[in-house]
Amino acid sequence: MQPMTRRHLLQWAGVSAATLVLPVGCSAGGKGEDGKKGEDKRGDTYPFTLPKLPYAEDALEPHIDAETMKTHHDKHHLAYVNALNAALKDHDDLHKKTLVELIRGLNDVPEKVRMAVRNQGGGHLNHSLFWMMMAKDGGGDPKGELAKAIDTDLGGVDKLKDAALKAALARFGSGWVWLVFNKGKLAVRSSANQDNPLTEGDTPLLGIDVWEHAYYLKYKNLRADYVKAWWNVVNWNDIAERYNAAKKS
């Protein structure tokens, strides 16, 4: 496994599928267009692999504990990757599609494997983003153009946090809370299970995993406490760069 880098994550932010490329750690490991091993500028394609965490398992403590990080990444995320590969094994026509292309064009995926791509592919996609949305030195407030956009579109960072918490608590069962970019504006969205905003035409900038496996070992049934604590590890630098790239696209 190779670590994900900010440079590769930025490629997610574009509106076109060609620019929404997974981090290099998720690639099949072949040579990309520039000849570098592990880099495929078209993105993550079959067979999919588990990316390495960009920090140590205990780096986000005390807000996200090491045991949760290890189980979440090594067990849950890996299970999505393995299940997606198994579902696509006999579908050669889908092997050249990037993960983003599969999720964005979900309605074009053969019905026989569409639900597997939605659930397992979505799980791989969402978690690959999620790891990069957090940082050891995270927290604080957004700056620059992102901060201005949050003020203009959402009423400020406190209003964003309030809206995210409300969406998280209103999400029955498992799912995600997202800050998305669409048609020049920011909005807070919620999705069920492993659905990704790309399927609805939105560009995900920030996502909070509200499946129980993301917080139960530490926070038990107190989802609100987890969501409030999560902002202490949010990686505003990457989110801001993703936002700026989305605007340019």
GUROTOR-228792 format. One record per residue (C-alpha): y, z, x; residue number from 1; residue in one letter. Coordinates in Angstrom, 3 decimals. Example, Ala and Ser with C-alpha at 12.3 -4.5 7.8 and 13.67 -1.06 7.14 Angstrom:
REM residues 2
ATOM         Y         Z         X    k  r
ATOM    -4.500     7.800    12.300    1  A
ATOM    -1.060     7.140    13.670    2  S
***
This chain:
REM residues 249
ATOM         Y         Z         X    k  r
ATOM     0.000     0.000     0.000    1  M
ATOM     3.519    -0.778     1.180    2  Q
ATOM     6.614     1.233     0.226    3  P
ATOM     9.065    -0.205    -2.266    4  M
ATOM    12.524    -0.895    -0.895    5  T
ATOM    15.960    -1.084    -2.476    6  R
ATOM    16.293    -4.744    -1.504    7  R
ATOM    13.192    -5.711    -3.434    8  H
ATOM    14.089    -3.517    -6.388    9  L
ATOM    17.440    -5.260    -6.777   10  L
ATOM    15.600    -8.460    -7.545   11  Q
ATOM    14.552    -6.857   -10.829   12  W
ATOM    18.048    -6.874   -12.194   13  A
ATOM    18.556   -10.573   -12.896   14  G
ATOM    18.279   -11.946   -16.390   15  V
ATOM    16.038   -14.871   -15.480   16  S
ATOM    12.336   -14.230   -14.914   17  A
ATOM    12.609   -15.836   -11.486   18  A
ATOM    14.882   -13.065   -10.237   19  T
ATOM    13.019   -10.192   -11.864   20  L
ATOM    10.657    -9.664    -8.958   21  V
ATOM     8.541    -6.590    -8.430   22  L
ATOM     8.913    -4.507    -5.268   23  P
ATOM     6.901    -5.837    -2.361   24  V
ATOM     4.487    -2.912    -2.538   25  G
ATOM     3.156    -4.257    -5.828   26  C
ATOM     2.353    -7.734    -4.563   27  S
ATOM    -1.096    -9.116    -3.940   28  A
ATOM    -0.465    -8.983    -0.229   29  G
ATOM    -0.316   -12.668     0.640   30  G
ATOM     2.460   -14.499     2.432   31  K
ATOM     5.607   -15.261     0.542   32  G
ATOM     7.922   -18.233     0.767   33  E
ATOM     9.509   -16.814     3.899   34  D
ATOM     6.111   -16.302     5.541   35  G
ATOM     6.280   -12.504     5.581   36  K
ATOM     3.057   -10.777     4.701   37  K
ATOM     3.165    -8.912     1.431   38  G
ATOM     6.259   -10.669     0.138   39  E
ATOM     6.066   -13.159    -2.696   40  D
ATOM     9.496   -14.107    -3.965   41  K
ATOM     7.976   -15.088    -7.298   42  R
ATOM     6.974   -11.463    -7.721   43  G
ATOM     3.906    -9.414    -8.466   44  D
ATOM     0.928   -11.595    -9.392   45  T
ATOM    -2.802   -11.117    -9.933   46  Y
ATOM    -4.590    -9.228    -8.469   47  P
ATOM    -2.063    -6.458    -8.898   48  F
ATOM    -1.941    -3.479    -6.540   49  T
ATOM    -0.560     0.038    -6.631   50  L
ATOM     2.734     0.453    -4.747   51  P
ATOM     3.220     3.431    -2.462   52  K
ATOM     5.678     6.115    -3.515   53  L
ATOM     9.017     5.706    -1.694   54  P
ATOM     9.082     9.438    -0.901   55  Y
ATOM     6.686    12.327    -0.364   56  A
ATOM     4.888    13.754    -3.393   57  E
ATOM     6.826    17.014    -3.105   58  D
ATOM    10.203    15.364    -2.445   59  A
ATOM    11.508    15.841    -5.987   60  L
ATOM    10.649    19.529    -6.315   61  E
ATOM    11.505    21.791    -8.023   62  P
ATOM    12.384    19.360   -10.802   63  H
ATOM     9.250    17.186   -10.519   64  I
ATOM     6.368    19.071    -8.927   65  D
ATOM     4.029    17.598    -6.318   66  A
ATOM     0.892    17.977    -8.449   67  E
ATOM     2.466    16.009   -11.279   68  T
ATOM     3.659    13.289    -8.902   69  M
ATOM     0.227    12.934    -7.329   70  K
ATOM    -1.606    12.787   -10.646   71  T
ATOM     0.995    10.531   -12.231   72  H
ATOM     0.962     8.015    -9.379   73  H
ATOM    -2.575     8.198    -7.987   74  D
ATOM    -4.384     8.518   -11.318   75  K
ATOM    -2.307     7.252   -14.229   76  H
ATOM    -0.463     4.388   -12.532   77  H
ATOM    -3.580     3.268   -10.690   78  L
ATOM    -5.498     3.223   -13.978   79  A
ATOM    -2.966     0.783   -15.449   80  Y
ATOM    -3.279    -1.498   -12.437   81  V
ATOM    -7.078    -1.506   -12.524   82  N
ATOM    -7.228    -2.066   -16.290   83  A
ATOM    -4.747    -4.946   -16.076   84  L
ATOM    -6.756    -6.655   -13.344   85  N
ATOM    -9.954    -6.228   -15.350   86  A
ATOM    -8.336    -7.713   -18.459   87  A
ATOM    -7.050   -10.776   -16.581   88  L
ATOM   -10.146   -11.343   -14.433   89  K
ATOM   -11.422   -14.348   -16.404   90  D
ATOM    -8.008   -15.748   -17.361   91  H
ATOM    -7.201   -18.058   -14.472   92  D
ATOM    -4.290   -19.517   -16.425   93  D
ATOM    -2.484   -16.179   -16.167   94  L
ATOM    -3.146   -15.451   -12.507   95  H
ATOM    -0.034   -17.229   -11.257   96  K
ATOM     2.301   -15.497   -13.669   97  K
ATOM     4.327   -12.606   -12.346   98  T
ATOM     4.105    -9.255   -14.062   99  L
ATOM     7.636    -9.731   -15.351  100  V
ATOM     6.770   -13.153   -16.758  101  E
ATOM     3.759   -11.696   -18.531  102  L
ATOM     5.739    -8.858   -20.114  103  I
ATOM     8.815   -10.895   -20.955  104  R
ATOM     6.707   -13.682   -22.446  105  G
ATOM     4.248   -11.367   -24.165  106  L
ATOM     4.095   -13.509   -27.299  107  N
ATOM     2.852   -16.420   -25.204  108  D
ATOM    -0.045   -14.440   -23.723  109  V
ATOM    -3.389   -15.308   -25.401  110  P
ATOM    -4.055   -12.950   -28.279  111  E
ATOM    -7.376   -11.878   -26.761  112  K
ATOM    -5.640   -10.131   -23.860  113  V
ATOM    -2.147    -9.649   -25.272  114  R
ATOM    -2.599    -5.980   -26.120  115  M
ATOM    -4.072    -5.251   -22.692  116  A
ATOM    -1.132    -6.949   -20.989  117  V
ATOM     1.282    -5.082   -23.246  118  R
ATOM    -0.254    -1.681   -22.562  119  N
ATOM    -1.680    -1.960   -19.042  120  Q
ATOM     0.837    -4.458   -17.693  121  G
ATOM     3.662    -2.501   -19.272  122  G
ATOM     2.347     0.673   -17.690  123  G
ATOM     2.294    -0.967   -14.262  124  H
ATOM     5.763    -2.439   -14.722  125  L
ATOM     7.372     0.713   -16.070  126  N
ATOM     5.961     2.997   -13.411  127  H
ATOM     6.808     0.628   -10.562  128  S
ATOM    10.424     0.897   -11.709  129  L
ATOM    10.229     4.611   -12.459  130  F
ATOM     9.398     5.672    -8.905  131  W
ATOM    12.509     3.889    -7.635  132  M
ATOM    14.754     5.394   -10.302  133  M
ATOM    14.323     8.801    -8.647  134  M
ATOM    15.300    10.047    -5.192  135  A
ATOM    15.073    13.193    -3.089  136  K
ATOM    18.863    13.304    -2.813  137  D
ATOM    19.421    12.180    -6.400  138  G
ATOM    21.451    13.705    -9.182  139  G
ATOM    25.196    14.019    -9.451  140  G
ATOM    27.253    11.437   -11.304  141  D
ATOM    27.353     7.643   -11.176  142  P
ATOM    30.249     6.001    -9.369  143  K
ATOM    32.067     2.683    -9.252  144  G
ATOM    31.574    -0.054   -11.795  145  E
ATOM    28.526     1.618   -13.336  146  L
ATOM    30.514     4.786   -14.033  147  A
ATOM    33.280     2.727   -15.644  148  K
ATOM    30.765     0.886   -17.824  149  A
ATOM    29.132     4.147   -18.916  150  I
ATOM    32.557     5.514   -19.856  151  D
ATOM    33.504     2.360   -21.754  152  T
ATOM    30.219     1.610   -23.522  153  D
ATOM    28.743     5.084   -24.010  154  L
ATOM    31.650     7.517   -23.814  155  G
ATOM    30.799     8.987   -20.422  156  G
ATOM    27.807    10.313   -18.511  157  V
ATOM    27.519    13.451   -20.655  158  D
ATOM    27.299    11.282   -23.763  159  K
ATOM    24.662     9.165   -22.014  160  L
ATOM    22.596    12.271   -21.277  161  K
ATOM    23.000    13.506   -24.843  162  D
ATOM    21.916    10.138   -26.244  163  A
ATOM    18.934    10.000   -23.890  164  A
ATOM    17.832    13.508   -24.887  165  L
ATOM    18.183    12.687   -28.565  166  K
ATOM    16.114     9.527   -28.113  167  A
ATOM    13.483    11.399   -26.108  168  A
ATOM    13.054    14.084   -28.763  169  L
ATOM    12.997    11.513   -31.555  170  A
ATOM    10.237     9.511   -29.860  171  R
ATOM     7.081    10.606   -31.659  172  F
ATOM     4.126    10.655   -29.296  173  G
ATOM     4.351     8.771   -26.009  174  S
ATOM     7.021     6.408   -24.788  175  G
ATOM    10.154     5.866   -22.725  176  W
ATOM    13.913     6.276   -22.955  177  V
ATOM    15.972     3.500   -21.376  178  W
ATOM    19.474     2.653   -20.299  179  L
ATOM    19.596    -1.121   -20.704  180  V
ATOM    22.002    -3.987   -20.078  181  F
ATOM    22.348    -6.675   -22.720  182  N
ATOM    25.101    -9.238   -23.280  183  K
ATOM    27.495    -7.436   -20.992  184  G
ATOM    27.058    -3.995   -22.546  185  K
ATOM    25.095    -0.822   -21.834  186  L
ATOM    22.962     0.826   -24.494  187  A
ATOM    20.383     3.597   -24.813  188  V
ATOM    17.021     2.492   -26.169  189  R
ATOM    13.641     4.077   -26.802  190  S
ATOM    10.272     2.337   -26.662  191  S
ATOM     6.775     3.376   -27.710  192  A
ATOM     3.833     3.720   -25.358  193  N
ATOM     4.303     1.380   -22.363  194  Q
ATOM     6.566    -1.186   -24.011  195  D
ATOM     9.330    -2.469   -21.738  196  N
ATOM    12.850    -3.553   -22.805  197  P
ATOM    12.265    -6.982   -21.253  198  L
ATOM    10.136    -7.955   -24.238  199  T
ATOM    13.162    -7.413   -26.483  200  E
ATOM    15.514    -9.323   -24.195  201  G
ATOM    17.136    -6.274   -22.560  202  D
ATOM    17.340    -5.599   -18.815  203  T
ATOM    16.125    -2.070   -17.930  204  P
ATOM    18.446    -0.181   -15.586  205  L
ATOM    17.160     3.376   -15.971  206  L
ATOM    14.051     4.745   -17.640  207  G
ATOM    12.741     8.241   -18.349  208  I
ATOM     9.000     8.517   -18.861  209  D
ATOM     8.380    10.851   -21.804  210  V
ATOM     4.599    10.604   -21.853  211  W
ATOM     3.151    14.105   -21.564  212  E
ATOM     1.469    13.251   -18.273  213  H
ATOM     4.961    12.917   -16.737  214  A
ATOM     5.887    16.556   -17.360  215  Y
ATOM     3.157    18.677   -18.982  216  Y
ATOM     1.801    20.399   -15.857  217  L
ATOM     5.211    21.941   -15.174  218  K
ATOM     7.078    21.933   -18.477  219  Y
ATOM     4.160    22.241   -20.929  220  K
ATOM     5.378    21.135   -24.365  221  N
ATOM     9.083    21.516   -23.506  222  L
ATOM    10.066    17.851   -23.328  223  R
ATOM    13.759    18.692   -23.628  224  A
ATOM    13.640    20.873   -20.497  225  D
ATOM    11.986    18.059   -18.554  226  Y
ATOM    14.540    15.452   -19.664  227  V
ATOM    17.447    17.743   -18.759  228  K
ATOM    15.922    18.485   -15.346  229  A
ATOM    15.203    14.807   -14.693  230  W
ATOM    18.894    14.047   -14.188  231  W
ATOM    18.753    16.136   -10.993  232  N
ATOM    16.616    13.448    -9.345  233  V
ATOM    18.115    10.301   -10.878  234  V
ATOM    18.824     7.650    -8.234  235  N
ATOM    22.287     6.462    -9.244  236  W
ATOM    22.649     4.251    -6.166  237  N
ATOM    19.751     1.972    -7.104  238  D
ATOM    20.702     1.994   -10.769  239  I
ATOM    24.265     0.988    -9.881  240  A
ATOM    23.049    -1.839    -7.677  241  E
ATOM    20.677    -3.001   -10.387  242  R
ATOM    23.571    -2.934   -12.852  243  Y
ATOM    25.816    -4.952   -10.530  244  N
ATOM    23.077    -7.510    -9.962  245  A
ATOM    22.480    -7.793   -13.712  246  A
ATOM    26.164    -8.492   -14.313  247  K
ATOM    26.168   -11.271   -11.723  248  K
ATOM    23.103   -12.867   -13.268  249  S
***
